[in-house]
Amino acid sequence: MKEIELQNVCRNYRVPVKENHYLEYLFRRSYKQIEAIKSISFQIDEGETVGLVGPNGAGKSTIVKILTGVLAASSGSVRV
């Protein structure tokens, strides 16, 4: 039986782009999308022990936050 299942989960962040002029940054902000997680899928069966390993910025903490409900996934499905 599957205990945890992620299917095509993505998480995007909208961050402001820093302009050259301070007033432009305050009044006319432009944004860009950052993909923290791009289409990740996995499943963990009952009784399995797993580890989440990767370099800095790979999205490990974001995945844990999505699994615990702290963050919502931008797309895909999560079942815990």
All heavy atoms as a GROMACS GRO file, in nm:
protein
  625
    1MET      N    1   0.085  -0.119   0.000
    1MET     CA    2   0.000   0.000   0.000
    1MET      C    3   0.089   0.125   0.000
    1MET      O    4   0.186   0.134   0.074
    1MET     CB    5  -0.090  -0.001   0.122
    1MET     CG    6  -0.183   0.115   0.129
    1MET     SD    7  -0.295   0.095   0.269
    1MET     CE    8  -0.392   0.238   0.247
    2LYS      N    9   0.056   0.221  -0.081
    2LYS     CA   10   0.132   0.345  -0.092
    2LYS      C   11   0.096   0.438   0.024
    2LYS      O   12  -0.020   0.466   0.048
    2LYS     CB   13   0.104   0.417  -0.224
    2LYS     CG   14   0.118   0.330  -0.347
    2LYS     CD   15   0.261   0.294  -0.371
    2LYS     CE   16   0.277   0.217  -0.500
    2LYS     NZ   17   0.310   0.078  -0.481
    3GLU      N   18   0.197   0.486   0.096
    3GLU     CA   19   0.174   0.579   0.206
    3GLU      C   20   0.191   0.723   0.162
    3GLU      O   21   0.119   0.811   0.205
    3GLU     CB   22   0.271   0.549   0.322
    3GLU     CG   23   0.242   0.420   0.394
    3GLU     CD   24   0.109   0.423   0.468
    3GLU    OE1   25   0.080   0.521   0.537
    3GLU    OE2   26   0.034   0.324   0.455
    4ILE      N   27   0.290   0.747   0.076
    4ILE     CA   28   0.316   0.882   0.025
    4ILE      C   29   0.332   0.871  -0.126
    4ILE      O   30   0.404   0.784  -0.176
    4ILE     CB   31   0.445   0.941   0.087
    4ILE    CG1   32   0.429   0.955   0.238
    4ILE    CG2   33   0.479   1.074   0.023
    4ILE    CD1   34   0.554   0.997   0.310
    5GLU      N   35   0.264   0.960  -0.199
    5GLU     CA   36   0.273   0.957  -0.344
    5GLU      C   37   0.271   1.099  -0.399
    5GLU      O   38   0.182   1.177  -0.367
    5GLU     CB   39   0.156   0.876  -0.400
    5GLU     CG   40   0.165   0.851  -0.546
    5GLU     CD   41   0.058   0.755  -0.594
    5GLU    OE1   42  -0.028   0.714  -0.515
    5GLU    OE2   43   0.062   0.722  -0.713
    6LEU      N   44   0.370   1.132  -0.478
    6LEU     CA   45   0.378   1.260  -0.548
    6LEU      C   46   0.378   1.232  -0.697
    6LEU      O   47   0.450   1.143  -0.743
    6LEU     CB   48   0.506   1.336  -0.513
    6LEU     CG   49   0.508   1.416  -0.384
    6LEU    CD1   50   0.529   1.326  -0.267
    6LEU    CD2   51   0.612   1.522  -0.390
    7GLN      N   52   0.296   1.306  -0.772
    7GLN     CA   53   0.290   1.289  -0.916
    7GLN      C   54   0.303   1.424  -0.985
    7GLN      O   55   0.218   1.511  -0.967
    7GLN     CB   56   0.159   1.224  -0.958
    7GLN     CG   57   0.145   1.080  -0.913
    7GLN     CD   58   0.015   1.020  -0.959
    7GLN    OE1   59  -0.071   1.086  -1.014
    7GLN    NE2   60   0.002   0.890  -0.937
    8ASN      N   61   0.411   1.440  -1.061
    8ASN     CA   62   0.436   1.561  -1.140
    8ASN      C   63   0.420   1.690  -1.058
    8ASN      O   64   0.355   1.785  -1.101
    8ASN     CB   65   0.345   1.566  -1.262
    8ASN     CG   66   0.372   1.451  -1.356
    8ASN    OD1   67   0.486   1.411  -1.373
    8ASN    ND2   68   0.268   1.396  -1.414
    9VAL      N   69   0.480   1.693  -0.941
    9VAL     CA   70   0.468   1.809  -0.852
    9VAL      C   71   0.568   1.917  -0.895
    9VAL      O   72   0.685   1.889  -0.919
    9VAL     CB   73   0.494   1.769  -0.705
    9VAL    CG1   74   0.503   1.889  -0.615
    9VAL    CG2   75   0.384   1.675  -0.658
   10CYS      N   76   0.519   2.040  -0.907
   10CYS     CA   77   0.602   2.156  -0.940
   10CYS      C   78   0.575   2.264  -0.835
   10CYS      O   79   0.465   2.273  -0.782
   10CYS     CB   80   0.567   2.212  -1.077
   10CYS     SG   81   0.600   2.098  -1.210
   11ARG      N   82   0.675   2.344  -0.808
   11ARG     CA   83   0.659   2.458  -0.718
   11ARG      C   84   0.731   2.577  -0.780
   11ARG      O   85   0.852   2.572  -0.805
   11ARG     CB   86   0.717   2.428  -0.580
   11ARG     CG   87   0.714   2.543  -0.484
   11ARG     CD   88   0.576   2.589  -0.450
   11ARG     NE   89   0.586   2.707  -0.364
   11ARG     CZ   90   0.485   2.782  -0.331
   11ARG    NH1   91   0.365   2.754  -0.372
   11ARG    NH2   92   0.503   2.886  -0.256
   12ASN      N   93   0.656   2.684  -0.806
   12ASN     CA   94   0.710   2.806  -0.865
   12ASN      C   95   0.700   2.920  -0.766
   12ASN      O   96   0.605   2.927  -0.688
   12ASN     CB   97   0.633   2.844  -0.992
   12ASN     CG   98   0.641   2.736  -1.097
   12ASN    OD1   99   0.743   2.671  -1.111
   12ASN    ND2  100   0.533   2.715  -1.168
   13TYR      N  101   0.798   3.008  -0.771
   13TYR     CA  102   0.798   3.129  -0.690
   13TYR      C  103   0.803   3.250  -0.782
   13TYR      O  104   0.870   3.247  -0.884
   13TYR     CB  105   0.921   3.134  -0.597
   13TYR     CG  106   0.918   3.033  -0.486
   13TYR    CD1  107   0.989   2.914  -0.495
   13TYR    CD2  108   0.844   3.057  -0.372
   13TYR    CE1  109   0.987   2.822  -0.394
   13TYR    CE2  110   0.841   2.964  -0.269
   13TYR     CZ  111   0.912   2.847  -0.280
   13TYR     OH  112   0.909   2.756  -0.180
   14ARG      N  113   0.734   3.355  -0.745
   14ARG     CA  114   0.737   3.481  -0.819
   14ARG      C  115   0.823   3.578  -0.740
   14ARG      O  116   0.789   3.614  -0.627
   14ARG     CB  117   0.594   3.533  -0.831
   14ARG     CG  118   0.582   3.651  -0.920
   14ARG     CD  119   0.436   3.691  -0.931
   14ARG     NE  120   0.434   3.835  -0.945
   14ARG     CZ  121   0.333   3.911  -0.916
   14ARG    NH1  122   0.222   3.859  -0.871
   14ARG    NH2  123   0.340   4.041  -0.932
   15VAL      N  124   0.934   3.620  -0.798
   15VAL     CA  125   1.027   3.709  -0.728
   15VAL      C  126   1.045   3.837  -0.807
   15VAL      O  127   1.047   3.835  -0.931
   15VAL     CB  128   1.163   3.641  -0.704
   15VAL    CG1  129   1.151   3.524  -0.610
   15VAL    CG2  130   1.227   3.599  -0.833
   16PRO      N  131   1.057   3.952  -0.738
   16PRO     CA  132   1.078   4.078  -0.811
   16PRO      C  133   1.218   4.086  -0.869
   16PRO      O  134   1.314   4.035  -0.812
   16PRO     CB  135   1.057   4.184  -0.703
   16PRO     CG  136   1.080   4.115  -0.574
   16PRO     CD  137   1.044   3.972  -0.594
   17VAL      N  138   1.227   4.149  -0.984
   17VAL     CA  139   1.356   4.172  -1.050
   17VAL      C  140   1.406   4.307  -1.004
   17VAL      O  141   1.335   4.407  -1.013
   17VAL     CB  142   1.341   4.168  -1.203
   17VAL    CG1  143   1.473   4.202  -1.270
   17VAL    CG2  144   1.289   4.034  -1.247
   18LYS      N  145   1.526   4.312  -0.954
   18LYS     CA  146   1.584   4.437  -0.904
   18LYS      C  147   1.619   4.527  -1.023
   18LYS      O  148   1.694   4.488  -1.112
   18LYS     CB  149   1.711   4.406  -0.824
   18LYS     CG  150   1.768   4.524  -0.755
   18LYS     CD  151   1.719   4.534  -0.615
   18LYS     CE  152   1.791   4.646  -0.545
   18LYS     NZ  153   1.777   4.645  -0.405
   19GLU      N  154   1.562   4.647  -1.024
   19GLU     CA  155   1.588   4.744  -1.130
   19GLU      C  156   1.712   4.826  -1.096
   19GLU      O  157   1.756   4.829  -0.982
   19GLU     CB  158   1.467   4.837  -1.147
   19GLU     CG  159   1.340   4.766  -1.184
   19GLU     CD  160   1.340   4.706  -1.322
   19GLU    OE1  161   1.416   4.756  -1.408
   19GLU    OE2  162   1.269   4.608  -1.344
   20ASN      N  163   1.765   4.897  -1.194
   20ASN     CA  164   1.884   4.980  -1.172
   20ASN      C  165   1.852   5.103  -1.088
   20ASN      O  166   1.934   5.148  -1.011
   20ASN     CB  167   1.943   5.025  -1.307
   20ASN     CG  168   2.003   4.907  -1.380
   20ASN    OD1  169   2.039   4.808  -1.319
   20ASN    ND2  170   2.011   4.918  -1.511
   21HIS      N  171   1.733   5.156  -1.104
   21HIS     CA  172   1.696   5.277  -1.034
   21HIS      C  173   1.601   5.243  -0.920
   21HIS      O  174   1.505   5.168  -0.938
   21HIS     CB  175   1.631   5.377  -1.131
   21HIS     CG  176   1.623   5.515  -1.075
   21HIS    ND1  177   1.525   5.552  -0.988
   21HIS    CD2  178   1.700   5.625  -1.095
   21HIS    CE1  179   1.541   5.679  -0.954
   21HIS    NE2  180   1.647   5.725  -1.018
   22TYR      N  181   1.623   5.299  -0.803
   22TYR     CA  182   1.546   5.266  -0.684
   22TYR      C  183   1.397   5.298  -0.701
   22TYR      O  184   1.311   5.220  -0.662
   22TYR     CB  185   1.604   5.340  -0.563
   22TYR     CG  186   1.532   5.310  -0.434
   22TYR    CD1  187   1.545   5.185  -0.374
   22TYR    CD2  188   1.451   5.404  -0.373
   22TYR    CE1  189   1.480   5.156  -0.256
   22TYR    CE2  190   1.385   5.376  -0.254
   22TYR     CZ  191   1.400   5.252  -0.198
   22TYR     OH  192   1.335   5.223  -0.081
   23LEU      N  193   1.363   5.414  -0.760
   23LEU     CA  194   1.223   5.451  -0.776
   23LEU      C  195   1.149   5.358  -0.872
   23LEU      O  196   1.032   5.328  -0.852
   23LEU     CB  197   1.211   5.597  -0.822
   23LEU     CG  198   1.251   5.701  -0.717
   23LEU    CD1  199   1.244   5.841  -0.776
   23LEU    CD2  200   1.164   5.691  -0.593
   24GLU      N  201   1.218   5.313  -0.975
   24GLU     CA  202   1.157   5.216  -1.066
   24GLU      C  203   1.126   5.087  -0.991
   24GLU      O  204   1.023   5.024  -1.014
   24GLU     CB  205   1.249   5.186  -1.184
   24GLU     CG  206   1.254   5.295  -1.287
   24GLU     CD  207   1.342   5.255  -1.404
   24GLU    OE1  208   1.372   5.135  -1.419
   24GLU    OE2  209   1.381   5.345  -1.479
   25TYR      N  210   1.215   5.048  -0.903
   25TYR     CA  211   1.194   4.925  -0.826
   25TYR      C  212   1.072   4.939  -0.736
   25TYR      O  213   0.996   4.845  -0.719
   25TYR     CB  214   1.319   4.894  -0.743
   25TYR     CG  215   1.304   4.772  -0.656
   25TYR    CD1  216   1.300   4.645  -0.711
   25TYR    CD2  217   1.294   4.785  -0.518
   25TYR    CE1  218   1.286   4.534  -0.633
   25TYR    CE2  219   1.280   4.673  -0.438
   25TYR     CZ  220   1.277   4.548  -0.497
   25TYR     OH  221   1.262   4.437  -0.417
   26LEU      N  222   1.051   5.058  -0.678
   26LEU     CA  223   0.937   5.079  -0.588
   26LEU      C  224   0.803   5.088  -0.661
   26LEU      O  225   0.703   5.033  -0.616
   26LEU     CB  226   0.957   5.206  -0.505
   26LEU     CG  227   1.059   5.199  -0.393
   26LEU    CD1  228   1.072   5.335  -0.326
   26LEU    CD2  229   1.020   5.095  -0.291
   27PHE      N  230   0.799   5.155  -0.773
   27PHE     CA  231   0.671   5.187  -0.836
   27PHE      C  232   0.638   5.102  -0.958
   27PHE      O  233   0.522   5.094  -0.996
   27PHE     CB  234   0.668   5.335  -0.874
   27PHE     CG  235   0.676   5.425  -0.754
   27PHE    CD1  236   0.788   5.504  -0.733
   27PHE    CD2  237   0.576   5.429  -0.661
   27PHE    CE1  238   0.798   5.586  -0.622
   27PHE    CE2  239   0.583   5.510  -0.549
   27PHE     CZ  240   0.695   5.590  -0.530
   28ARG      N  241   0.736   5.044  -1.021
   28ARG     CA  242   0.709   4.969  -1.142
   28ARG      C  243   0.787   4.837  -1.136
   28ARG      O  244   0.883   4.816  -1.207
   28ARG     CB  245   0.751   5.048  -1.264
   28ARG     CG  246   0.684   5.008  -1.389
   28ARG     CD  247   0.716   5.100  -1.502
   28ARG     NE  248   0.818   5.198  -1.470
   28ARG     CZ  249   0.894   5.259  -1.557
   28ARG    NH1  250   0.880   5.232  -1.683
   28ARG    NH2  251   0.983   5.349  -1.522
   29ARG      N  252   0.742   4.747  -1.052
   29ARG     CA  253   0.813   4.621  -1.033
   29ARG      C  254   0.783   4.524  -1.147
   29ARG      O  255   0.672   4.514  -1.195
   29ARG     CB  256   0.772   4.554  -0.903
   29ARG     CG  257   0.827   4.625  -0.783
   29ARG     CD  258   0.807   4.544  -0.660
   29ARG     NE  259   0.858   4.620  -0.547
   29ARG     CZ  260   0.845   4.584  -0.422
   29ARG    NH1  261   0.782   4.474  -0.392
   29ARG    NH2  262   0.894   4.657  -0.326
   30SER      N  263   0.886   4.454  -1.186
   30SER     CA  264   0.868   4.343  -1.278
   30SER      C  265   0.908   4.215  -1.204
   30SER      O  266   0.991   4.218  -1.113
   30SER     CB  267   0.951   4.363  -1.404
   30SER     OG  268   1.086   4.379  -1.371
   31TYR      N  269   0.847   4.106  -1.243
   31TYR     CA  270   0.868   3.981  -1.172
   31TYR      C  271   0.916   3.873  -1.268
   31TYR      O  272   0.893   3.880  -1.389
   31TYR     CB  273   0.737   3.935  -1.107
   31TYR     CG  274   0.689   4.027  -0.999
   31TYR    CD1  275   0.603   4.132  -1.026
   31TYR    CD2  276   0.729   4.009  -0.868
   31TYR    CE1  277   0.559   4.217  -0.927
   31TYR    CE2  278   0.686   4.092  -0.768
   31TYR     CZ  279   0.601   4.196  -0.797
   31TYR     OH  280   0.558   4.279  -0.698
   32LYS      N  281   0.981   3.773  -1.211
   32LYS     CA  282   1.016   3.655  -1.288
   32LYS      C  283   0.979   3.531  -1.207
   32LYS      O  284   0.968   3.536  -1.085
   32LYS     CB  285   1.165   3.654  -1.323
   32LYS     CG  286   1.259   3.640  -1.205
   32LYS     CD  287   1.403   3.637  -1.251
   32LYS     CE  288   1.495   3.624  -1.131
   32LYS     NZ  289   1.634   3.615  -1.170
   33GLN      N  290   0.955   3.422  -1.278
   33GLN     CA  291   0.918   3.297  -1.215
   33GLN      C  292   1.043   3.212  -1.193
   33GLN      O  293   1.126   3.197  -1.282
   33GLN     CB  294   0.821   3.218  -1.304
   33GLN     CG  295   0.686   3.280  -1.318
   33GLN     CD  296   0.601   3.260  -1.196
   33GLN    OE1  297   0.623   3.171  -1.114
   33GLN    NE2  298   0.501   3.346  -1.181
   34ILE      N  299   1.056   3.157  -1.073
   34ILE     CA  300   1.165   3.067  -1.039
   34ILE      C  301   1.103   2.930  -1.013
   34ILE      O  302   1.009   2.918  -0.935
   34ILE     CB  303   1.240   3.113  -0.912
   34ILE    CG1  304   1.293   3.253  -0.927
   34ILE    CG2  305   1.346   3.013  -0.872
   34ILE    CD1  306   1.424   3.263  -0.998
   35GLU      N  307   1.154   2.826  -1.078
   35GLU     CA  308   1.106   2.690  -1.054
   35GLU      C  309   1.192   2.625  -0.947
   35GLU      O  310   1.307   2.592  -0.971
   35GLU     CB  311   1.111   2.607  -1.182
   35GLU     CG  312   1.001   2.636  -1.278
   35GLU     CD  313   1.004   2.539  -1.394
   35GLU    OE1  314   1.114   2.507  -1.442
   35GLU    OE2  315   0.896   2.498  -1.436
   36ALA      N  316   1.134   2.608  -0.827
   36ALA     CA  317   1.208   2.544  -0.719
   36ALA      C  318   1.208   2.392  -0.738
   36ALA      O  319   1.308   2.326  -0.713
   36ALA     CB  320   1.147   2.580  -0.584
   37ILE      N  321   1.094   2.339  -0.782
   37ILE     CA  322   1.080   2.196  -0.809
   37ILE      C  323   1.016   2.182  -0.946
   37ILE      O  324   0.914   2.245  -0.973
   37ILE     CB  325   0.994   2.126  -0.702
   37ILE    CG1  326   1.057   2.139  -0.565
   37ILE    CG2  327   0.972   1.981  -0.738
   37ILE    CD1  328   0.970   2.084  -0.455
   38LYS      N  329   1.074   2.099  -1.029
   38LYS     CA  330   1.022   2.081  -1.165
   38LYS      C  331   0.982   1.936  -1.186
   38LYS      O  332   1.067   1.848  -1.198
   38LYS     CB  333   1.129   2.121  -1.265
   38LYS     CG  334   1.083   2.122  -1.409
   38LYS     CD  335   1.196   2.141  -1.507
   38LYS     CE  336   1.268   2.270  -1.487
   38LYS     NZ  337   1.370   2.296  -1.588
   39SER      N  338   0.853   1.908  -1.186
   39SER     CA  339   0.795   1.779  -1.223
   39SER      C  340   0.863   1.661  -1.153
   39SER      O  341   0.928   1.578  -1.214
   39SER     CB  342   0.801   1.761  -1.374
   39SER     OG  343   0.730   1.645  -1.410
   40ILE      N  344   0.844   1.652  -1.021
   40ILE     CA  345   0.901   1.542  -0.943
   40ILE      C  346   0.791   1.442  -0.911
   40ILE      O  347   0.678   1.480  -0.880
   40ILE     CB  348   0.971   1.592  -0.815
   40ILE    CG1  349   1.041   1.478  -0.745
   40ILE    CG2  350   0.874   1.659  -0.721
   40ILE    CD1  351   1.136   1.522  -0.638
   41SER      N  352   0.822   1.315  -0.924
   41SER     CA  353   0.728   1.208  -0.894
   41SER      C  354   0.801   1.098  -0.817
   41SER      O  355   0.911   1.060  -0.854
   41SER     CB  356   0.670   1.148  -1.023
   41SER     OG  357   0.601   1.243  -1.097
   42PHE      N  358   0.739   1.049  -0.710
   42PHE     CA  359   0.790   0.932  -0.639
   42PHE      C  360   0.680   0.879  -0.548
   42PHE      O  361   0.579   0.944  -0.525
   42PHE     CB  362   0.918   0.961  -0.560
   42PHE     CG  363   0.905   1.057  -0.446
   42PHE    CD1  364   0.861   1.017  -0.321
   42PHE    CD2  365   0.938   1.190  -0.463
   42PHE    CE1  366   0.851   1.105  -0.216
   42PHE    CE2  367   0.928   1.280  -0.359
   42PHE     CZ  368   0.885   1.237  -0.235
   43GLN      N  369   0.702   0.756  -0.500
   43GLN     CA  370   0.609   0.697  -0.405
   43GLN      C  371   0.687   0.621  -0.300
   43GLN      O  372   0.794   0.567  -0.328
   43GLN     CB  373   0.509   0.606  -0.476
   43GLN     CG  374   0.572   0.499  -0.561
   43GLN     CD  375   0.469   0.433  -0.651
   43GLN    OE1  376   0.356   0.477  -0.660
   43GLN    NE2  377   0.510   0.326  -0.717
   44ILE      N  378   0.634   0.621  -0.180
   44ILE     CA  379   0.697   0.551  -0.068
   44ILE      C  380   0.594   0.453  -0.014
   44ILE      O  381   0.483   0.493   0.021
   44ILE     CB  382   0.741   0.650   0.042
   44ILE    CG1  383   0.841   0.751  -0.017
   44ILE    CG2  384   0.802   0.575   0.159
   44ILE    CD1  385   0.875   0.865   0.077
   45ASP      N  386   0.632   0.326  -0.009
   45ASP     CA  387   0.542   0.223   0.041
   45ASP      C  388   0.543   0.217   0.193
   45ASP      O  389   0.635   0.269   0.257
   45ASP     CB  390   0.582   0.087  -0.016
   45ASP     CG  391   0.561   0.078  -0.166
   45ASP    OD1  392   0.467   0.142  -0.216
   45ASP    OD2  393   0.639   0.007  -0.231
   46GLU      N  394   0.443   0.153   0.248
   46GLU     CA  395   0.433   0.136   0.392
   46GLU      C  396   0.554   0.057   0.443
   46GLU      O  397   0.593  -0.042   0.385
   46GLU     CB  398   0.304   0.060   0.425
   46GLU     CG  399   0.278   0.043   0.572
   46GLU     CD  400   0.146  -0.026   0.599
   46GLU    OE1  401   0.067  -0.041   0.506
   46GLU    OE2  402   0.125  -0.062   0.715
   47GLY      N  403   0.618   0.109   0.550
   47GLY     CA  404   0.732   0.043   0.611
   47GLY      C  405   0.866   0.077   0.550
   47GLY      O  406   0.969   0.036   0.603
   48GLU      N  407   0.868   0.149   0.440
   48GLU     CA  408   0.995   0.187   0.379
   48GLU      C  409   1.060   0.301   0.454
   48GLU      O  410   0.993   0.388   0.508
   48GLU     CB  411   0.973   0.233   0.234
   48GLU     CG  412   0.966   0.123   0.133
   48GLU     CD  413   0.965   0.178  -0.008
   48GLU    OE1  414   0.895   0.276  -0.034
   48GLU    OE2  415   1.036   0.121  -0.091
   49THR      N  416   1.193   0.301   0.454
   49THR     CA  417   1.271   0.411   0.509
   49THR      C  418   1.347   0.474   0.393
   49THR      O  419   1.412   0.404   0.317
   49THR     CB  420   1.370   0.361   0.614
   49THR    OG1  421   1.298   0.294   0.717
   49THR    CG2  422   1.448   0.476   0.675
   50VAL      N  423   1.335   0.606   0.380
   50VAL     CA  424   1.401   0.675   0.269
   50VAL      C  425   1.480   0.794   0.320
   50VAL      O  426   1.458   0.841   0.431
   50VAL     CB  427   1.297   0.724   0.164
   50VAL    CG1  428   1.224   0.608   0.103
   50VAL    CG2  429   1.201   0.822   0.225
   51GLY      N  430   1.571   0.840   0.237
   51GLY     CA  431   1.648   0.961   0.266
   51GLY      C  432   1.635   1.056   0.149
   51GLY      O  433   1.627   1.014   0.034
   52LEU      N  434   1.632   1.184   0.178
   52LEU     CA  435   1.623   1.287   0.075
   52LEU      C  436   1.759   1.356   0.069
   52LEU      O  437   1.795   1.431   0.159
   52LEU     CB  438   1.511   1.385   0.112
   52LEU     CG  439   1.459   1.478   0.004
   52LEU    CD1  440   1.413   1.400  -0.117
   52LEU    CD2  441   1.344   1.559   0.059
   53VAL      N  442   1.834   1.330  -0.038
   53VAL     CA  443   1.972   1.375  -0.050
   53VAL      C  444   1.988   1.457  -0.177
   53VAL      O  445   1.930   1.426  -0.280
   53VAL     CB  446   2.067   1.253  -0.056
   53VAL    CG1  447   2.211   1.297  -0.064
   53VAL    CG2  448   2.046   1.163   0.064
   54GLY      N  449   2.068   1.563  -0.167
   54GLY     CA  450   2.097   1.644  -0.285
   54GLY      C  451   2.178   1.766  -0.247
   54GLY      O  452   2.192   1.799  -0.129
   55PRO      N  453   2.229   1.838  -0.346
   55PRO     CA  454   2.310   1.957  -0.319
   55PRO      C  455   2.224   2.074  -0.272
   55PRO      O  456   2.100   2.070  -0.279
   55PRO     CB  457   2.376   1.988  -0.454
   55PRO     CG  458   2.282   1.930  -0.554
   55PRO     CD  459   2.222   1.809  -0.489
   56ASN      N  460   2.291   2.181  -0.228
   56ASN     CA  461   2.219   2.302  -0.187
   56ASN      C  462   2.135   2.353  -0.304
   56ASN      O  463   2.181   2.356  -0.417
   56ASN     CB  464   2.318   2.412  -0.148
   56ASN     CG  465   2.391   2.379  -0.020
   56ASN    OD1  466   2.355   2.286   0.051
   56ASN    ND2  467   2.496   2.454   0.008
   57GLY      N  468   2.013   2.394  -0.272
   57GLY     CA  469   1.926   2.450  -0.374
   57GLY      C  470   1.855   2.348  -0.460
   57GLY      O  471   1.793   2.383  -0.560
   58ALA      N  472   1.861   2.220  -0.424
   58ALA     CA  473   1.798   2.115  -0.505
   58ALA      C  474   1.648   2.103  -0.480
   58ALA      O  475   1.579   2.040  -0.558
   58ALA     CB  476   1.865   1.981  -0.479
   59GLY      N  477   1.596   2.161  -0.370
   59GLY     CA  478   1.454   2.156  -0.341
   59GLY      C  479   1.415   2.058  -0.232
   59GLY      O  480   1.297   2.027  -0.216
   60LYS      N  481   1.511   2.011  -0.155
   60LYS     CA  482   1.482   1.914  -0.050
   60LYS      C  483   1.386   1.970   0.054
   60LYS      O  484   1.285   1.906   0.088
   60LYS     CB  485   1.612   1.868   0.019
   60LYS     CG  486   1.713   1.806  -0.074
   60LYS     CD  487   1.842   1.770  -0.002
   60LYS     CE  488   1.913   1.888   0.058
   60LYS     NZ  489   1.975   1.980  -0.039
   61SER      N  490   1.414   2.088   0.104
   61SER     CA  491   1.327   2.150   0.206
   61SER      C  492   1.190   2.183   0.149
   61SER      O  493   1.088   2.168   0.217
   61SER     CB  494   1.392   2.277   0.261
   61SER     OG  495   1.512   2.246   0.325
   62THR      N  496   1.185   2.223   0.024
   62THR     CA  497   1.058   2.255  -0.039
   62THR      C  498   0.972   2.130  -0.050
   62THR      O  499   0.852   2.134  -0.024
   62THR     CB  500   1.082   2.316  -0.179
   62THR    OG1  501   1.166   2.430  -0.165
   62THR    CG2  502   0.952   2.356  -0.244
   63ILE      N  503   1.032   2.016  -0.084
   63ILE     CA  504   0.957   1.891  -0.092
   63ILE      C  505   0.901   1.853   0.045
   63ILE      O  506   0.784   1.815   0.057
   63ILE     CB  507   1.046   1.778  -0.147
   63ILE    CG1  508   1.078   1.805  -0.294
   63ILE    CG2  509   0.980   1.642  -0.131
   63ILE    CD1  510   1.184   1.715  -0.351
   64VAL      N  511   0.983   1.865   0.149
   64VAL     CA  512   0.936   1.832   0.285
   64VAL      C  513   0.823   1.926   0.326
   64VAL      O  514   0.723   1.884   0.385
   64VAL     CB  515   1.053   1.837   0.385
   64VAL    CG1  516   1.004   1.826   0.528
   64VAL    CG2  517   1.153   1.727   0.354
   65LYS      N  518   0.834   2.054   0.294
   65LYS     CA  519   0.728   2.150   0.328
   65LYS      C  520   0.598   2.118   0.253
   65LYS      O  521   0.489   2.134   0.308
   65LYS     CB  522   0.773   2.293   0.298
   65LYS     CG  523   0.878   2.343   0.395
   65LYS     CD  524   0.927   2.480   0.357
   65LYS     CE  525   1.039   2.526   0.449
   65LYS     NZ  526   1.093   2.657   0.412
   66ILE      N  527   0.608   2.074   0.130
   66ILE     CA  528   0.488   2.035   0.055
   66ILE      C  529   0.426   1.909   0.117
   66ILE      O  530   0.304   1.901   0.133
   66ILE     CB  531   0.523   2.012  -0.094
   66ILE    CG1  532   0.550   2.147  -0.161
   66ILE    CG2  533   0.411   1.939  -0.166
   66ILE    CD1  534   0.604   2.137  -0.303
   67LEU      N  535   0.509   1.813   0.156
   67LEU     CA  536   0.458   1.690   0.216
   67LEU      C  537   0.390   1.716   0.350
   67LEU      O  538   0.293   1.648   0.386
   67LEU     CB  539   0.570   1.588   0.234
   67LEU     CG  540   0.623   1.523   0.106
   67LEU    CD1  541   0.746   1.438   0.137
   67LEU    CD2  542   0.515   1.440   0.041
   68THR      N  543   0.440   1.812   0.427
   68THR     CA  544   0.381   1.841   0.559
   68THR      C  545   0.265   1.940   0.552
   68THR      O  546   0.198   1.963   0.652
   68THR     CB  547   0.488   1.896   0.655
   68THR    OG1  548   0.546   2.013   0.598
   68THR    CG2  549   0.594   1.792   0.683
   69GLY      N  550   0.244   2.001   0.435
   69GLY     CA  551   0.131   2.093   0.420
   69GLY      C  552   0.165   2.238   0.447
   69GLY      O  553   0.076   2.323   0.447
   70VAL      N  554   0.290   2.269   0.475
   70VAL     CA  555   0.331   2.407   0.499
   70VAL      C  556   0.322   2.488   0.371
   70VAL      O  557   0.279   2.603   0.371
   70VAL     CB  558   0.474   2.412   0.558
   70VAL    CG1  559   0.524   2.554   0.569
   70VAL    CG2  560   0.477   2.343   0.694
   71LEU      N  561   0.362   2.428   0.257
   71LEU     CA  562   0.353   2.491   0.126
   71LEU      C  563   0.258   2.411   0.038
   71LEU      O  564   0.245   2.289   0.054
   71LEU     CB  565   0.489   2.493   0.056
   71LEU     CG  566   0.592   2.595   0.099
   71LEU    CD1  567   0.722   2.571   0.022
   71LEU    CD2  568   0.543   2.734   0.073
   72ALA      N  569   0.194   2.479  -0.056
   72ALA     CA  570   0.111   2.411  -0.155
   72ALA      C  571   0.191   2.396  -0.284
   72ALA      O  572   0.270   2.482  -0.319
   72ALA     CB  573  -0.015   2.492  -0.181
   73ALA      N  574   0.168   2.287  -0.352
   73ALA     CA  575   0.234   2.266  -0.481
   73ALA      C  576   0.168   2.355  -0.585
   73ALA      O  577   0.047   2.377  -0.582
   73ALA     CB  578   0.223   2.119  -0.521
   74SER      N  579   0.247   2.407  -0.678
   74SER     CA  580   0.192   2.490  -0.786
   74SER      C  581   0.112   2.404  -0.883
   74SER      O  582   0.012   2.450  -0.938
   74SER     CB  583   0.304   2.560  -0.862
   74SER     OG  584   0.375   2.647  -0.777
   75SER      N  585   0.156   2.281  -0.904
   75SER     CA  586   0.081   2.187  -0.988
   75SER      C  587   0.119   2.045  -0.947
   75SER      O  588   0.217   2.023  -0.876
   75SER     CB  589   0.111   2.211  -1.136
   75SER     OG  590   0.247   2.184  -1.163
   76GLY      N  591   0.040   1.950  -0.992
   76GLY     CA  592   0.063   1.810  -0.958
   76GLY      C  593  -0.025   1.766  -0.842
   76GLY      O  594  -0.109   1.842  -0.794
   77SER      N  595  -0.007   1.643  -0.800
   77SER     CA  596  -0.089   1.590  -0.691
   77SER      C  597   0.000   1.529  -0.583
   77SER      O  598   0.103   1.468  -0.612
   77SER     CB  599  -0.188   1.485  -0.742
   77SER     OG  600  -0.119   1.373  -0.791
   78VAL      N  601  -0.042   1.548  -0.458
   78VAL     CA  602   0.030   1.497  -0.341
   78VAL      C  603  -0.069   1.420  -0.256
   78VAL      O  604  -0.179   1.470  -0.226
   78VAL     CB  605   0.091   1.611  -0.258
   78VAL    CG1  606   0.162   1.557  -0.136
   78VAL    CG2  607   0.184   1.696  -0.342
   79ARG      N  608  -0.034   1.298  -0.219
   79ARG     CA  609  -0.119   1.219  -0.130
   79ARG      C  610  -0.031   1.161  -0.019
   79ARG      O  611   0.066   1.091  -0.047
   79ARG     CB  612  -0.187   1.105  -0.206
   79ARG     CG  613  -0.292   1.032  -0.124
   79ARG     CD  614  -0.357   0.922  -0.203
   79ARG     NE  615  -0.265   0.814  -0.234
   79ARG     CZ  616  -0.228   0.718  -0.147
   79ARG    NH1  617  -0.273   0.721  -0.023
   79ARG    NH2  618  -0.144   0.625  -0.185
   80VAL      N  619  -0.067   1.196   0.104
   80VAL     CA  620   0.008   1.146   0.221
   80VAL      C  621  -0.090   1.065   0.306
   80VAL      O  622  -0.197   1.111   0.336
   80VAL     CB  623   0.068   1.260   0.303
   80VAL    CG1  624   0.140   1.205   0.425
   80VAL    CG2  625   0.163   1.342   0.218
   0.00000   0.00000   0.00000
